[in-house]
Structure formats: structure tokens, C-alpha cells
Amino acid sequence: MKTAAGIGTWSTDVIPGLEKYASSRNVSTPISDYEGRNVNELTDYLYHDRPIIIFVNKDPKYGDHAILAVGFQDTSDGKYIRVADGWSKTFSNFYKDSAYITNQITVWW
């Protein structure tokens, strides 16, 4: 995926990387797109078991990073996206502030 030490992977290199990985394992190519989605569309995808790679920029917690959306929770003050961020040992991490989301990739097999 053209990952560089200290820099990471550009969001535009993720889908080609996933396609290459799928091809190397002789599995179907993932369905994916870079379409921007609002929180209701994101939760609809998650409801139908379609994880979403979310890219955030200048986020107070994550900086410039990608996190995996794996679920959601409705609360009285809005919808929260459950994320697996790879930085903590729990899946009980929730993300709400979509102001930092710069891109999303919906991926499913």
C-alpha cells in the first residue's frame, strides 16, 4: 500500500492495497468506495455488517490516522461510531466528532 515509515499510507492507496491483498489470497475483490457519507449513512452500512475505514485529519486523539468503524450506538445526544483503533486493547472506543473525518472507505467482501 506504499506505506512509508514515519508517514503512513495515503488514503488513496488503501483501496488498491486491499485489492492487491485480496488477489494474492485468491479471494474476491472487496467492494469499496471513497464516497463521503453522513453519520446516518455510516450507521446504515454498519447495521448491515459493512465495516468502514475512516480517515481523520488533525483529530485531537488520533492526529492524522485511519480507524475502523465496527458498530454504532444511538444516544440522547447523537450517534456514536464504535471504532477499533489499534491503539487500545478494547473495542469500546466511540467516535462522534465528524468534523475531523476527511474521508471514508466502505469495504466488504
C-alpha positions as a printed Julia matrix, in Angstrom:
109×3 Matrix{Float64}:
   0.0     0.0    0.0
   3.02    2.25  -0.35
   3.32    2.7    3.4
   6.28    4.83   4.39
   7.93    4.78   7.82
   7.02    7.86   9.8
   4.44    8.93   7.23
   1.99    6.06   6.88
  -0.27    5.29   3.93
  -2.17    7.85   1.89
  -5.91    7.21   1.88
  -5.89    6.97  -1.93
  -3.5     3.99  -1.71
  -5.72    1.93   0.58
  -8.23    0.53  -1.95
  -5.53   -0.57  -4.43
  -3.7    -2.17  -1.48
  -6.8    -4.05  -0.36
  -7.44   -5.21  -3.92
  -3.84   -6.45  -4.23
  -4.12   -8.26  -0.88
  -7.39   -9.95  -1.9
  -5.9   -11.01  -5.24
  -2.83  -12.5   -3.53
  -5.12  -14.64  -1.37
  -7.34  -15.69  -4.29
 -10.43  -14.16  -2.73
 -12.93  -11.82  -4.3
 -12.0    -8.19  -4.58
 -13.59   -6.11  -1.84
 -16.34   -3.71  -2.78
 -15.21   -0.28  -1.78
 -15.56    3.4   -2.47
 -14.34    6.77  -1.29
 -17.75    8.4   -1.09
 -18.31   10.88   1.69
 -21.09    9.76   3.96
 -23.07   11.39   6.72
 -23.47    9.67  10.08
 -26.85    8.13   9.13
 -25.36    6.53   6.01
 -22.37    5.3    8.01
 -24.6     3.67  10.62
 -26.72    2.07   7.87
 -23.61    0.42   6.42
 -22.53   -0.71   9.88
 -26.01   -2.09  10.6
 -25.61   -4.3    7.5
 -22.22   -5.64   8.69
 -20.09   -3.49   6.41
 -17.08   -2.12   8.29
 -15.83    1.3    7.28
 -12.29    2.61   7.24
 -12.47    6.21   8.43
  -9.63    8.65   7.86
  -9.3    11.52  10.32
  -7.14   14.61   9.99
  -5.77   16.68  12.87
  -8.03   14.84  15.28
  -7.25   15.66  18.95
  -6.89   11.96  19.86
  -5.73   10.32  16.63
  -3.97   13.08  14.71
  -3.83   12.01  11.05
  -4.88    8.38  11.23
  -7.22    5.67   9.96
  -9.62    3.88  12.27
 -12.0     1.03  11.6
 -15.69    1.62  12.29
 -17.24   -1.64  13.51
 -20.56   -0.55  15.0
 -22.56    2.32  16.41
 -24.67    3.39  19.35
 -27.61    5.79  19.41
 -27.72    8.05  22.46
 -29.79   11.03  23.51
 -27.06   13.38  22.26
 -26.48   11.71  18.88
 -24.97    8.71  17.21
 -21.55    7.42  18.18
 -19.45    5.24  15.91
 -17.73    2.29  17.62
 -14.16    2.08  16.39
 -11.24   -0.31  16.55
  -8.26    1.98  16.54
  -5.39   -0.47  17.03
  -4.05    1.67  19.86
  -6.09    0.32  22.72
  -6.93   -3.16  23.97
 -10.68   -2.71  23.9
 -13.36   -2.34  21.25
 -15.28    0.05  23.49
 -13.96    3.16  21.79
 -16.55    5.53  20.43
 -16.1     8.39  17.98
 -18.54   11.24  17.5
 -16.83   14.35  16.2
 -17.17   14.01  12.44
 -15.54   17.42  11.9
 -12.18   15.65  11.74
 -13.27   12.95   9.27
 -11.69   13.68   5.9
 -12.52   10.5    4.02
 -14.27    7.17   4.44
 -13.82    3.92   2.58
 -16.59    1.36   2.77
 -15.16   -2.14   2.42
 -16.88   -5.51   2.45
 -16.44   -8.94   0.91
